Amino acid sequence: MNKGQKSEEDESSKALLEANMKLAVLEEKLNSEKKSFSNLDLE
């Protein structure tokens, strides 16, 4: 395997990790919003 191919794989791995982190943050925000909405429904 040549160096060019390896660095491309590294770049896509980094991009994938970043995307997963962003997704996790968005999911946390969504979950906390859902909780606050359900709290409003109960009142």
N, C-alpha and C positions, 0 to 999 in steps of 0.2 A: 504494500500500500504506500502511495507517495505522500509527501508532506501536505500538498495542496488538498488532497481528499480529507486528510486527518483534520486540518484546521476548519474545513467546511463542516465536518461533523461536530467539532467543538462549538462552532458558532451556532448551529441549529440546536445543540443541546442547551446552550446558554439561553437562546431565545425561548425554548420550550420551558425551561425552569422559570424564566421571568414571567411567561404567560401563565404558568401554574400558580405562581405567587400572586399575581394580579387577580386571578380567578378566585383564589382562596380569600383574598381581602374583600372582593365583591360579595362572595357568599356570606362572609361574616356580617357585612353591612346589611345584606338582605335579611339575614336571620334576625338581627337586632331590630330591624324595621318591622318585621313580621311580629315580633314579640310586643313592640309598642302598639302596633295596630290591634292585636288581640287583647291587650290591656284596655284599650279604648273601648272595644266591643263589650267588655265585661262591665264597664261602669254605666 
